[in-house]
Amino acid sequence: MKRNITRRDFLNGVAVTAGAAMMPWHLFAEGDNDREKSPDYYPPALTGLRGSHPGSFDSAHALRDGTFWDAAGTPQDTGENFDLIIVGGGISGLSAAHFYRKSAGANARILILDNHDDFGGHAKRNEFRVGNAFRLGFGGTYSIESPAPYSKEARGLVEELGIDVASYPKYHNADLYRSLGLRSTIFFDKETFGVDRLIVGPASLRGGEEDYVVPADQDTWKQFLANAPIAAQAKSDLDRLRHDNQDYFPGLTSTEKKAKLARMSYATYLRDIVKVHEDVVKLYQAGPQPLFGLGIDAVPAQDAWGLDLPGFAGLKLDPAPGKGMNRDAIPNEEAEKYFFHFPDGNASIARMLVRKLIPETMAGNSAADVVLAKANYSKLDSSLSPVKIRLNSTAVRVKHVGDAATAKEVEVAYARGGKVYTAKAKNCILACWHVVIPYICPELPQKQRDALASAQKVPLLYTNVALRDWKSFQKLNTNAVYAPGCYHTRMGLDLAVSIGGYECARKPEEPIVVHMMKTPCRPGRPSREQHTLGRIELFNTTFETMERKIREQLARTLGAGGFDPARDIAAITVNRWPHGYAYEYNSLVDSFWLEGGELPCEVARKNFGRIAIANADAGAYAYTDEAINQAWRAVGEIVKG
């Protein structure tokens, strides 16, 4: 545990043996506006601290704190004029550029600005080389999926990119881990449950986004109840939850019962209504985190019912969704079948969009060949291309040139390389996080700025650990671990997907990527406050601390299988997203969602003069299809205008 892991991060040809969190990003940025032109510039291969990496948020935070313009100096006019400037190079921003070109023509001049050193926003690609093996990991957006069916526009874009969603089974070896006898497990940690113990775990206890867990049968439940280090009463209560047909709200209609459930958390329902032992609450606490970034203390019981968590059978609720129910919790058969996971997640979608916008950046022409295509970052901001993607560039001011009602253009100022520059365009789409917009566009109406500021973001960590082999997983007969009391509450072997020449790991002796997830919560506090505190935690936690927790958790969980972190870990990439998922409304705290009325996101996304607003925040829905939907709407607004 105390031995060092050697990491070599390359930036402009310089090998750095410290973690990315220790890199002097400001020195690389100062006065260097052409670093993307270097042949060594390749962000997907960087390890250490990624996501909202050091250097990507400094200007935005200074703007928030009111100190940016004190030292910024007078902006330099680049003299550039575009048809459209897009702030934000995530899937929504890239989709907006694509839709605009289809309307305005292939020669439309478009500038996309992004504060990160890579495009894609939360759709982040992590690359690893372990010996002779090449491995990919998803550092953010996981897959083509959504609780509701993709819209005509979103589905149309997927098809236009050449993605045949129905073909996914031919790329995914769904039986690989099962054929090796691997199962989903639960790790009980001594701090929460009194002892460290890894045991087989029923899939219904975990929830989440993994489609490779094995459903629990009677034998699995029997093993679990025999070995779980929880109180005897908790075991009895778990068994009761599974078979209980008691109506806890006698005399009420189904609608009235749902209304009660919408106003209490699932933890409260379990404690006060079903009256289970506290160990049961601890066990389920982290279950809904992959969906909401919150535990059951802040997730409505009505949503828990929709997610098929136990304890509701006796209520005899009709299947229709109740008022204030979150869309994640409303089953939809069509949506559940529409699923496609690339080895790098939806980074492949971002890469396909970039290739359409600037063909010189990547070879190939299919959804399969993009997986192994290497992006040429020097072509992103070329004078020869009508579309330019300018990375490491933080928008700091967006304003109409003149009065918004009559202005003919918009001026955008952005910080890059320690200086501030301006460019102009006929129109602007803000496809960035809503919480940033009030600071960069103060001319918006106060009501709209307030609505934008209320958007909140859900913080999370997506950690990818490249292992030299996964023999310890095989020895312990597990491929996915739910750890409700640990730093990362989930970890699992990468999905077995082979596509476009990329080959997944098939043998335990081969290198593999383990994906770990954390949502920093503060159980017992209101959901928005939990997100705010979690965001502060992520910003203030060093990579060294995260690395130590990763190594310790893997060692404690897999040690009985012979796992040695110093020997077995080849590389670690932590994708830190203090501003992660788009905030989705919650019936416990958002009265308008439960009782009706205008939604804040509807107020926030209204176009203003020549400025339109996109991003998944604009729909309060944390999925790729919503990012595409909002891009389509925003483009429609400026085209009509």
C-alpha positions in Angstrom: 0.0 0.0 0.0 2.9 2.4 0.7 4.8 1.7 -2.6 4.4 4.4 -5.3 2.6 4.0 -8.6 4.6 5.5 -11.4 2.5 7.6 -13.7 3.7 9.5 -16.7 1.5 12.2 -18.0 2.6 13.9 -21.2 1.8 17.5 -22.0 3.6 19.2 -24.9 6.2 16.4 -24.9 7.1 16.9 -21.2 7.0 13.7 -19.1 5.6 14.4 -15.6 5.9 11.8 -12.9 3.6 13.4 -10.4 -0.2 13.2 -10.4 -2.0 15.5 -12.7 -3.4 17.4 -9.7 0.1 18.6 -9.0 0.8 20.0 -12.4 1.3 23.8 -12.8 -1.4 24.1 -15.4 -1.3 27.9 -15.2 2.3 27.9 -16.3 1.5 25.8 -19.4 -1.5 28.0 -20.1 0.3 31.4 -19.7 1.1 32.9 -23.1 0.7 29.5 -24.9 -2.1 29.7 -27.3 -0.9 27.0 -29.7 -0.3 24.1 -27.4 -3.1 22.1 -29.1 -1.0 22.2 -32.3 1.8 20.1 -30.7 1.9 16.5 -31.9 2.1 15.4 -28.3 -1.1 17.1 -27.3 -3.5 14.3 -26.7 -5.8 14.6 -23.6 -7.5 11.2 -23.7 -4.2 9.5 -22.8 -3.6 11.7 -19.7 -4.1 10.0 -16.4 -4.4 11.4 -12.9 -7.0 14.0 -12.2 -9.3 14.6 -15.2 -12.8 15.7 -15.8 -12.9 19.3 -14.4 -9.1 19.3 -14.4 -6.9 21.9 -12.8 -6.8 25.0 -15.1 -10.3 24.4 -16.5 -12.3 26.3 -13.9 -10.0 29.1 -12.6 -11.3 31.9 -14.8 -14.9 30.9 -14.1 -14.4 30.8 -10.4 -12.7 34.2 -10.5 -15.7 35.5 -12.4 -18.0 34.1 -9.8 -16.0 35.7 -7.0 -16.0 39.1 -8.8 -12.2 39.2 -9.2 -11.7 38.2 -12.8 -11.9 41.6 -14.4 -9.6 43.2 -11.8 -6.6 41.5 -13.4 -7.9 40.5 -16.8 -6.8 43.7 -18.7 -8.5 45.0 -21.8 -9.7 42.2 -24.1 -7.9 41.8 -27.5 -10.2 41.8 -30.5 -9.4 38.8 -32.7 -11.2 40.4 -35.6 -13.1 37.2 -36.2 -16.7 37.2 -37.2 -18.8 34.1 -37.2 -22.4 33.1 -38.1 -22.6 31.3 -34.7 -20.5 31.1 -31.5 -21.3 28.2 -29.2 -20.2 28.3 -25.6 -19.7 24.7 -24.5 -18.1 21.8 -26.5 -20.1 19.0 -24.9 -22.7 16.9 -26.8 -25.3 19.6 -26.7 -22.9 22.2 -28.1 -21.6 19.9 -30.8 -25.1 18.8 -31.7 -26.1 22.5 -31.9 -23.3 23.1 -34.4 -24.4 20.1 -36.4 -28.1 21.2 -36.5 -27.1 24.7 -37.4 -25.0 23.6 -40.3 -27.8 21.5 -41.7 -30.0 24.7 -41.7 -27.4 27.3 -42.7 -25.3 25.3 -45.0 -21.9 23.5 -44.9 -20.0 26.9 -45.2 -21.6 28.4 -42.1 -18.8 29.8 -39.9 -19.0 28.4 -36.4 -16.8 28.8 -33.4 -17.1 26.4 -30.4 -15.5 27.5 -27.2 -14.8 25.1 -24.3 -12.9 25.6 -21.0 -11.6 22.1 -20.9 -8.5 20.7 -22.7 -10.7 18.2 -24.5 -14.1 18.3 -26.3 -17.1 16.3 -25.3 -18.0 17.8 -22.0 -19.1 15.0 -19.6 -18.7 12.5 -22.5 -15.0 11.9 -21.6 -12.7 9.3 -23.2 -9.9 7.7 -21.0 -7.2 5.7 -22.8 -4.8 3.3 -21.2 -1.9 1.2 -22.5 -0.9 -1.7 -20.2 1.9 -3.7 -21.8 0.7 -4.5 -25.3 -2.9 -4.0 -24.4 -5.0 -0.9 -25.3 -7.9 -0.2 -23.1 -10.6 2.4 -23.1 -12.7 3.7 -20.2 -15.7 6.0 -20.0 -15.0 9.1 -17.9 -18.5 10.4 -17.9 -21.6 9.9 -20.0 -22.1 6.1 -20.0 -24.3 5.1 -23.0 -27.2 5.7 -25.3 -30.1 5.2 -22.9 -32.9 7.2 -21.3 -35.9 6.5 -19.1 -38.1 7.8 -21.8 -37.9 7.0 -25.5 -35.5 9.1 -27.6 -37.3 11.9 -29.4 -37.5 12.0 -33.2 -34.7 14.6 -33.3 -32.4 12.7 -30.9 -33.0 9.3 -32.5 -32.5 10.9 -35.9 -29.1 12.3 -34.9 -28.1 8.9 -33.6 -29.1 7.3 -36.9 -27.4 10.0 -38.9 -24.1 9.3 -37.1 -24.5 5.7 -38.3 -25.2 4.1 -34.9 -27.4 1.0 -35.3 -28.7 0.7 -31.7 -30.4 -2.6 -32.4 -27.0 -4.1 -33.4 -25.5 -3.7 -29.9 -25.9 -7.4 -28.9 -23.4 -8.4 -31.6 -20.7 -6.2 -29.9 -21.5 -7.0 -26.3 -20.5 -10.4 -24.9 -23.2 -10.4 -22.2 -22.4 -13.9 -21.1 -18.6 -13.5 -20.6 -18.6 -12.9 -16.8 -21.5 -15.3 -16.1 -19.6 -18.0 -18.0 -16.7 -17.6 -15.7 -19.0 -17.9 -12.6 -18.7 -14.2 -11.7 -21.6 -12.6 -9.8 -22.6 -9.3 -8.4 -21.5 -8.9 -4.8 -21.8 -6.6 -1.8 -18.8 -5.4 0.2 -19.6 -4.6 3.9 -17.1 -2.3 5.4 -16.1 -2.5 9.1 -16.7 1.2 9.7 -20.4 0.8 8.7 -21.2 -2.8 9.4 -18.5 -3.8 11.9 -16.4 -6.1 9.7 -15.0 -6.2 6.2 -16.8 -8.9 4.2 -17.4 -9.5 0.5 -20.4 -11.7 -0.2 -22.8 -12.6 -3.0 -25.4 -9.9 -3.3 -28.9 -9.8 -4.8 -29.0 -7.4 -7.7 -32.2 -5.8 -6.4 -30.2 -4.3 -3.6 -28.0 -2.2 -5.7 -29.7 -0.5 -8.7 -27.4 1.4 -11.0 -26.4 1.4 -14.6 -24.7 -2.0 -15.0 -26.5 -4.4 -17.2 -24.3 -7.3 -16.4 -25.5 -8.1 -12.9 -27.1 -11.5 -12.4 -30.7 -11.5 -11.0 -31.0 -13.0 -7.6 -32.6 -16.4 -7.2 -33.7 -18.0 -4.0 -30.3 -19.6 -3.4 -28.6 -16.2 -3.7 -30.9 -14.7 -1.1 -30.3 -17.7 1.2 -26.5 -17.2 0.9 -26.8 -13.5 1.5 -29.0 -13.7 4.6 -26.7 -16.4 6.0 -23.5 -14.4 5.5 -24.4 -10.7 5.7 -22.9 -9.0 8.8 -26.1 -7.3 9.9 -28.4 -7.8 12.8 -30.7 -10.8 13.0 -33.7 -8.4 13.1 -32.4 -6.8 9.9 -32.3 -10.1 8.1 -35.8 -10.9 9.2 -36.9 -7.4 8.0 -35.2 -8.0 4.6 -37.1 -11.2 4.2 -40.3 -9.5 5.3 -39.7 -6.7 2.7 -39.5 -9.3 0.0 -42.7 -11.1 0.8 -44.7 -8.5 2.8 -48.3 -7.8 1.6 -49.3 -5.4 4.3 -51.2 -2.3 3.4 -49.5 0.4 5.4 -52.0 3.1 4.3 -55.4 1.3 4.7 -58.5 3.2 3.5 -56.6 5.4 1.0 -57.0 5.3 -2.7 -54.0 4.5 -4.9 -53.7 8.2 -5.9 -53.8 9.2 -2.2 -51.1 6.7 -1.3 -48.8 7.9 -4.1 -49.3 11.4 -2.8 -48.1 10.4 0.6 -45.1 8.5 -0.8 -44.1 11.5 -2.9 -43.7 13.6 0.2 -41.5 11.2 2.3 -38.1 9.7 1.5 -37.7 6.0 1.0 -35.5 6.0 4.2 -38.4 7.5 6.2 -40.8 5.0 4.7 -38.6 2.1 5.7 -37.9 3.5 9.2 -41.2 4.9 10.2 -43.8 3.1 8.1 -42.4 -0.4 7.5 -40.3 -0.1 10.7 -37.2 -2.0 9.6 -33.9 -2.3 11.5 -31.4 0.5 10.8 -29.0 -2.0 9.1 -31.6 -2.3 6.3 -31.5 1.4 5.7 -27.7 1.4 5.7 -27.8 -1.4 3.1 -30.1 0.4 0.7 -28.7 3.9 1.4 -26.5 4.2 -1.7 -28.8 2.3 -4.0 -30.2 5.2 -6.1 -26.9 7.2 -6.2 -26.1 6.3 -9.9 -29.5 7.9 -10.9 -29.8 10.9 -8.6 -26.5 11.4 -6.9 -28.4 10.9 -3.7 -29.1 8.2 -1.2 -32.5 6.9 -0.1 -32.6 9.6 2.6 -33.3 12.2 -0.2 -35.1 10.1 -2.8 -38.9 10.0 -2.6 -40.6 6.8 -1.6 -42.8 7.1 -4.7 -39.7 7.0 -6.9 -38.4 4.0 -4.9 -41.7 2.2 -5.7 -41.2 3.1 -9.4 -37.6 1.7 -9.3 -39.1 -1.6 -8.0 -37.4 -1.3 -4.6 -39.2 -3.5 -1.9 -41.8 -2.7 0.6 -44.8 -1.6 -1.6 -46.5 -4.8 -2.7 -49.2 -4.6 -0.1 -50.2 -1.1 -1.1 -51.7 -2.5 -4.3 -50.8 0.7 -6.3 -52.0 1.0 -9.8 -49.2 1.1 -12.4 -49.7 4.6 -13.5 -47.0 7.1 -12.5 -48.0 9.4 -9.6 -47.9 13.1 -9.5 -44.3 14.4 -9.0 -42.7 11.1 -9.9 -39.2 11.4 -11.4 -38.8 10.3 -15.0 -36.0 7.9 -14.0 -38.6 6.0 -11.9 -41.2 5.6 -14.6 -40.8 2.3 -16.4 -40.9 2.4 -20.2 -40.4 -0.8 -22.2 -39.4 1.0 -25.5 -36.8 3.1 -23.7 -35.3 0.1 -21.9 -34.6 -1.6 -25.2 -32.9 1.4 -26.7 -29.4 1.0 -25.3 -25.9 1.1 -26.8 -22.6 1.4 -24.9 -19.3 2.2 -26.6 -16.1 1.3 -24.7 -15.5 5.0 -24.1 -19.1 5.7 -23.4 -20.7 8.5 -25.3 -17.3 10.1 -26.0 -17.7 8.1 -29.3 -20.8 10.2 -30.0 -18.9 13.4 -29.4 -16.0 12.2 -31.6 -18.4 11.3 -34.4 -20.0 14.8 -34.2 -16.5 16.4 -34.3 -15.6 14.3 -37.3 -18.7 15.4 -39.1 -18.0 19.1 -38.3 -14.3 19.0 -39.0 -13.6 15.8 -41.1 -9.8 16.4 -41.0 -9.7 15.6 -37.3 -10.4 11.9 -37.6 -10.2 9.2 -40.2 -13.1 6.8 -40.9 -16.8 7.2 -41.6 -18.6 4.7 -39.4 -19.8 4.3 -35.8 -17.4 1.3 -35.5 -14.2 2.7 -36.9 -14.4 5.8 -34.7 -13.6 3.8 -31.6 -9.9 3.3 -32.6 -9.6 6.5 -34.6 -7.1 8.9 -33.1 -8.2 12.5 -33.0 -5.8 15.1 -34.5 -6.2 18.0 -32.1 -4.2 20.3 -34.3 -7.0 20.4 -36.8 -9.7 21.5 -34.3 -9.0 25.2 -34.7 -7.7 25.5 -38.3 -8.0 28.6 -40.4 -9.0 26.3 -43.3 -12.1 25.0 -41.6 -15.4 26.9 -41.4 -16.0 25.2 -38.0 -13.5 25.7 -35.2 -13.3 24.1 -31.8 -11.2 26.3 -29.5 -10.2 24.4 -26.3 -8.8 25.8 -23.1 -11.0 28.8 -23.7 -13.4 30.0 -21.0 -16.2 32.3 -22.0 -16.2 35.2 -19.5 -18.7 37.7 -21.1 -21.5 37.3 -23.7 -23.3 40.5 -24.7 -25.2 42.0 -27.6 -23.5 44.7 -29.6 -26.1 47.3 -28.8 -29.6 46.8 -27.5 -30.8 43.2 -27.5 -34.0 44.0 -29.4 -32.2 45.5 -32.4 -28.6 44.2 -32.2 -27.2 42.5 -35.3 -24.5 40.6 -33.5 -23.2 39.2 -30.2 -19.7 39.7 -28.8 -18.1 36.9 -26.8 -15.1 37.4 -24.6 -13.1 34.4 -23.6 -10.0 33.8 -21.4 -7.2 31.8 -23.0 -3.5 31.5 -22.2 -3.7 34.2 -19.5 -5.3 36.7 -21.8 -8.8 37.7 -22.8 -9.9 37.8 -26.4 -13.2 38.8 -28.2 -14.9 37.5 -31.3 -18.3 38.4 -32.8 -21.1 36.4 -34.3 -24.6 36.9 -35.7 -25.9 34.5 -33.0 -24.8 32.7 -29.9 -25.9 29.5 -28.2 -24.9 29.0 -24.6 -24.6 25.2 -24.3 -22.7 25.5 -21.0 -23.8 24.8 -17.5 -26.7 27.0 -16.5 -25.2 28.0 -13.2 -22.4 29.8 -15.1 -24.6 31.8 -17.5 -25.7 34.5 -15.0 -22.0 35.4 -14.5 -21.1 35.6 -18.2 -24.4 37.1 -19.5 -25.6 39.6 -16.9 -27.8 41.4 -19.4 -30.4 38.6 -19.2 -33.6 39.5 -17.2 -33.3 39.0 -13.5 -36.0 36.3 -13.4 -34.2 34.3 -16.0 -30.8 34.7 -14.2 -32.4 33.5 -10.9 -33.9 30.4 -12.7 -30.5 29.7 -14.3 -28.8 29.9 -10.9 -31.3 27.5 -9.4 -30.3 24.7 -11.8 -27.7 23.2 -9.4 -25.5 20.4 -10.5 -25.0 16.9 -9.2 -21.3 16.2 -8.2 -19.7 12.8 -9.0 -16.5 10.9 -9.5 -16.1 8.5 -12.4 -12.8 6.7 -11.6 -11.1 4.3 -14.1 -8.4 2.0 -12.8 -6.4 0.0 -15.3 -5.3 -3.3 -13.9 -2.6 -5.7 -15.2 -5.1 -8.6 -14.8 -8.4 -9.4 -13.0 -7.5 -12.8 -11.5 -8.5 -11.5 -8.1 -12.0 -10.9 -9.3 -12.1 -14.4 -10.7 -10.9 -15.9 -7.5 -13.6 -14.1 -5.6 -16.3 -14.9 -8.2 -17.3 -11.3 -8.7 -17.4 -8.8 -11.5 -19.4 -6.0 -9.8 -19.3 -4.8 -6.2 -21.8 -2.6 -4.4 -20.2 -1.0 -1.4 -22.8 1.2 0.4 -20.4 2.4 3.1 -17.2 3.0 1.1 -15.7 6.0 -0.7 -16.7 4.6 -4.1 -20.1 2.9 -3.6 -19.8 0.9 -6.8 -17.1 -0.7 -8.8 -17.1 -3.2 -11.6 -15.2 -4.8 -14.5 -15.6 -3.0 -17.8 -18.5 -4.1 -20.0 -17.3 -6.8 -22.5 -17.7 -4.8 -25.7 -15.6 -5.3 -28.8 -16.2 -3.1 -31.8 -14.4 -1.6 -34.7 -11.2 -3.6 -34.1 -11.2 -2.8 -30.3 -11.1 -6.0 -28.3 -12.3 -6.2 -24.7 -10.5 -8.4 -22.1 -11.7 -11.9 -22.2 -9.3 -13.8 -19.9 -8.6 -12.9 -16.3 -4.9 -12.9 -17.2 -5.4 -9.9 -19.5 -5.4 -6.2 -18.5 -8.8 -4.6 -17.9 -10.4 -1.3 -16.7 -12.3 -1.3 -13.5 -14.9 1.5 -13.3 -15.6 3.0 -9.8 -18.3 5.6 -9.0 -18.7 8.0 -6.1 -21.4 10.6 -5.5 -20.4 12.8 -2.5 -23.5 12.9 -0.3 -24.4 14.4 3.1 -27.3 12.1 4.2 -29.9 13.9 6.2 -29.6 17.3 4.5 -31.8 18.6 1.7 -30.8 17.4 -1.7 -29.6 20.8 -3.1 -27.5 21.3 0.1 -26.0 17.8 -0.3 -25.0 18.7 -3.9 -23.4 21.9 -2.8 -21.4 20.3 0.0 -20.4 17.5 -2.3 -19.1 19.9 -4.9 -17.0 21.6 -2.3 -15.6 18.3 -1.2 -14.5 17.3 -4.7 -12.8 20.6 -5.3 -10.9 20.4 -2.0 -9.8 16.8 -2.2 -6.4 16.2 -3.7 -5.7 13.5 -6.3 -3.3 11.9 -3.8 -6.1 11.5 -1.3 -8.4 10.1 -3.9 -5.7 7.7 -5.0 -5.0 6.5 -1.5 -8.7 5.8 -1.0 -8.9 3.9 -4.3 -6.0 1.7 -3.5 -7.2 1.0 0.0 -10.7 0.2 -1.1 -9.5 -2.2 -3.9 -7.1 -3.9 -1.4 -9.7 -4.3 1.3 -12.3 -5.6 -1.2 -10.2 -7.9 -3.3 -7.3 -8.7 -0.9 -8.7 -12.2 -0.2 -8.3 -12.9 -3.9 -4.7 -12.0 -3.9 -5.0 -8.4 -5.1 -1.9 -6.2 -4.5 -2.5 -2.5 -5.4 1.2 -1.8 -5.9 1.6 -4.7 -8.2 -1.8 -4.9 -10.0 -2.7 -1.2 -10.6 -1.2 0.1 -13.8 -2.8 3.5 -13.9 -5.6 5.6 -12.4 -7.7 8.3 -14.0 -10.1 10.1 -11.8 -12.8 12.0 -13.7 -13.8 14.7 -11.2 -17.1 16.4 -12.0 -18.1 18.8 -9.2 -20.6 20.1 -11.8 -21.8 16.7 -13.0 -25.3 15.5 -13.8 -28.0 18.0 -14.7 -30.2 18.5 -11.6 -33.5 16.6 -11.9 -36.5 17.8 -9.9 -37.4 16.1 -6.6 -40.9 15.9 -5.1 -39.5 16.2 -1.6 -38.1 19.7 -2.1 -39.4 21.1 -5.4 -43.0 22.0 -4.8 -43.6 23.1 -8.4 -42.7 19.6 -9.6 -45.3 18.0 -7.3 -48.0 20.7 -7.4 -47.6 22.1 -10.9 -46.6 25.5 -12.3 -43.9 26.8 -14.5 -40.7 25.0 -14.2 -37.4 26.9 -13.5 -35.8 25.2 -16.5 -38.5 26.6 -18.8 -37.8 30.1 -17.6 -34.0 29.6 -17.7 -33.9 28.4 -21.4 -35.8 31.2 -23.0 -34.0 32.9 -25.8 -32.9 36.5 -25.4 -32.4 38.5 -28.5 -29.7 36.7 -30.5 -28.7 34.4 -27.6 -30.3 31.0 -27.2 -29.6 28.4 -24.4 -29.1 24.7 -24.7 -27.5 21.9 -22.5 -29.3 19.1 -20.6 -29.8 21.6 -17.8 -32.4 23.3 -20.0 -34.6 20.2 -19.6 -33.6 19.4 -16.0 -32.9 15.9 -17.4 -29.4 14.3 -17.1 -29.3 12.3 -20.3 -27.7 12.6 -23.7 -31.0 12.7 -25.6 -32.0 15.7 -23.6 -28.7 17.5 -24.5 -29.5 16.8 -28.1 -33.2 17.9 -27.7 -32.2 21.2 -26.2 -29.6 21.8 -28.9 -32.3 21.2 -31.5 -34.7 23.7 -29.8 -32.0 26.4 -29.4 -31.0 26.2 -33.0 -34.6 26.4 -34.0 -35.0 29.6 -32.0 -32.1 31.5 -33.6 -32.9 30.3 -37.1 -36.5 31.5 -36.8 -35.3 34.7 -35.3 
